[in-house]
Amino acid sequence: ASEPVTATYSIAVPDGVVSATNGTPYLTPNPLTFAHTGVGPSLVIGSDIDARALTVFFSEPVQEAGASTAANYSISGSITVLTATKLTDTSYRLTTREALRVGVSYTVTCSNIRDLAGNLII
């Protein structure tokens, strides 16, 4: 399950008057602060390269430290992930000890992987 991360942002509004949702005027140019709760990335698809490699794709850019750690992946069928190599901000190539068999469906599970805002994978 994802652990939402709340981030606080500040923006500067040009001179003028901004009204809050309750109608209270807020004079500018003072910074406005608002909060956003993010949702973590998800693993969207995997494709095989050859018998001992596959590429996984995430729904958004992820932090390399977690995504490039082989221990953060597991593959059904007792397949051991040896390496996880960054290809792009949203894709990583996994190499395996055991060969992936043609015609067999595998489930890739990820953990301890976060998006750039720090949200855990869902």
C-alpha positions in Angstrom: 0.0 0.0 0.0 1.1 3.5 -0.7 2.0 5.9 2.0 1.0 9.4 0.7 3.5 12.1 1.2 2.3 15.6 1.9 4.4 18.4 0.4 4.0 22.1 1.0 4.4 24.5 -1.9 4.6 28.3 -2.0 3.7 30.5 -5.0 4.0 34.2 -5.4 1.0 36.0 -6.8 1.4 39.4 -8.6 0.1 42.5 -6.8 -3.7 42.4 -6.3 -6.3 40.7 -4.1 -6.9 37.0 -4.0 -9.9 35.7 -2.2 -9.9 32.5 -0.2 -12.7 30.0 -0.6 -14.4 31.5 2.4 -14.3 34.9 0.7 -11.6 36.4 2.9 -9.4 38.7 0.9 -5.7 37.9 0.9 -3.5 40.8 -0.1 -0.6 40.0 -2.4 2.4 40.0 -3.2 2.6 37.7 -0.2 3.5 34.0 -0.8 0.5 31.6 -0.8 1.1 28.2 0.7 -0.9 25.1 -0.1 -0.5 21.4 0.5 -0.7 18.5 -1.9 -0.9 14.8 -1.0 0.7 12.7 -3.6 0.1 9.1 -4.7 3.0 6.7 -5.4 4.0 5.3 -8.7 2.8 1.9 -10.0 4.4 -0.7 -12.1 2.5 -0.6 -15.4 4.0 -3.2 -17.6 6.9 -5.6 -18.1 8.3 -6.9 -21.3 10.8 -9.7 -21.8 14.1 -9.0 -23.7 15.5 -12.5 -23.7 15.4 -15.6 -21.4 17.2 -13.9 -18.6 16.2 -10.2 -18.9 13.0 -8.2 -18.9 12.2 -4.5 -18.8 9.7 -3.0 -16.3 7.9 0.3 -16.8 6.6 2.6 -14.1 3.7 5.0 -14.3 6.0 8.0 -13.5 9.7 8.7 -12.9 11.1 6.9 -9.8 14.1 7.4 -7.6 17.0 5.5 -8.9 18.3 4.4 -5.5 15.3 2.2 -4.9 14.5 1.2 -8.5 18.0 0.1 -9.2 18.2 -2.3 -6.2 17.6 -5.9 -7.3 16.4 -6.9 -3.9 13.4 -4.6 -4.3 11.9 -6.9 -7.0 10.6 -10.4 -6.9 9.3 -12.5 -9.8 6.9 -15.4 -9.3 8.1 -18.9 -10.1 11.1 -18.6 -7.8 12.9 -16.3 -10.3 15.9 -14.4 -8.7 16.5 -10.9 -9.8 20.3 -10.3 -10.1 20.4 -6.7 -11.3 18.1 -3.7 -12.0 19.6 -1.2 -14.4 18.1 2.2 -15.2 17.2 2.7 -18.9 15.1 5.8 -18.5 13.4 7.6 -15.5 10.5 5.3 -15.9 12.0 2.0 -17.1 14.5 -0.5 -15.7 16.0 -3.7 -17.1 16.0 -6.7 -14.7 18.4 -9.6 -15.2 17.6 -12.9 -13.7 19.5 -16.0 -12.5 16.9 -18.4 -13.9 15.7 -18.4 -17.4 12.2 -17.2 -18.1 10.2 -19.8 -19.9 8.3 -19.1 -23.1 4.5 -19.3 -22.6 4.6 -18.8 -18.8 3.1 -15.7 -17.2 5.1 -14.2 -14.4 4.2 -11.7 -11.8 6.7 -9.0 -10.9 6.4 -7.4 -7.5 8.2 -4.2 -6.4 8.8 -2.7 -3.0 10.7 0.2 -1.5 10.5 2.2 -4.7 9.5 5.8 -4.6 8.6 8.5 -7.1 10.5 11.7 -7.2 8.2 13.3 -4.6 9.0 10.4 -2.1 5.7 8.5 -2.5 6.0 4.7 -2.2 5.0 2.5 -5.1 1.4 1.3 -5.0 
